[in-house]
Amino acid sequence: MAYVVAEPCVDVLDKACVDECPVDCIYEGARMAFIQPEECVDCGACVQVCPVEAIYYEDDLPQEWSAFTRYNADFFAGVGSPGGAENMPSGSVPDPAPVTALPPGPAER
């Protein structure tokens, strides 16, 4: 199990979670952040600093955002475990199609 970033992050990308993560496992897509489950050490540091409360332990993810577990897996399907977000430029991996198709988030309205 690992943490999952859910819909409240879409178009916010505050990056406080990225800065707080001690193992550099939070990657930026074009519209939201994603957590690499193989790199995550389940410390929960990201949860505490997320200004929009978008990060949940996978088992605690609200039902309305359950699809984000799959979107997170889809984000990493082609890149695997790159060994830290610093090895990949922000936005270099496209968001999964369902995330791209979401309506604008609060930052874009």
C-alpha positions, -999 to 999 in steps of 0.1 A, spaced: 0 0 0 10 36 -5 -5 70 -6 -26 83 -36 -32 118 -48 -68 125 -55 -89 150 -75 -85 180 -52 -49 183 -66 -60 188 -102 -48 221 -115 -35 231 -80 0 215 -80 11 234 -49 43 213 -47 45 214 -9 42 176 -9 71 174 -34 93 195 -12 83 176 20 88 141 6 120 126 21 124 100 -6 115 121 -37 86 98 -48 61 125 -58 61 132 -95 44 161 -113 22 155 -143 7 183 -163 -23 188 -141 -16 170 -108 10 151 -87 14 113 -86 31 91 -59 53 62 -71 41 34 -48 73 14 -51 93 44 -39 69 56 -12 80 47 23 45 54 38 57 82 61 27 104 55 48 136 55 31 147 23 -4 144 38 4 169 65 14 197 41 -11 193 13 -31 225 13 -61 209 -5 -62 176 14 -57 156 -17 -34 128 -4 -48 97 12 -35 64 23 -48 40 -4 -71 21 20 -86 55 32 -92 70 -2 -128 82 -3 -150 61 -26 -157 91 -49 -120 92 -58 -113 55 -59 -104 57 -96 -73 78 -87 -56 46 -75 -58 34 -111 -48 68 -126 -18 68 -103 -8 33 -116 -15 44 -152 9 74 -148 38 51 -138 29 22 -163 53 34 -189 81 48 -167 82 23 -138 102 34 -108 126 61 -121 144 63 -87 133 98 -77 114 127 -92 146 147 -96 155 123 -124 124 134 -145 116 169 -154 82 182 -143 54 173 -167 76 150 -188 51 121 -183 16 129 -196 -13 126 -172 -36 96 -178 -64 104 -202 -91 104 -175 -72 131 -156 -66 151 -188 -104 150 -194 -114 163 -160 -130 198 -159 -107 226 -147 -97 225 -111 -102 254 -86 -69 270 -97 -81 272 -133 -117 284 -128 
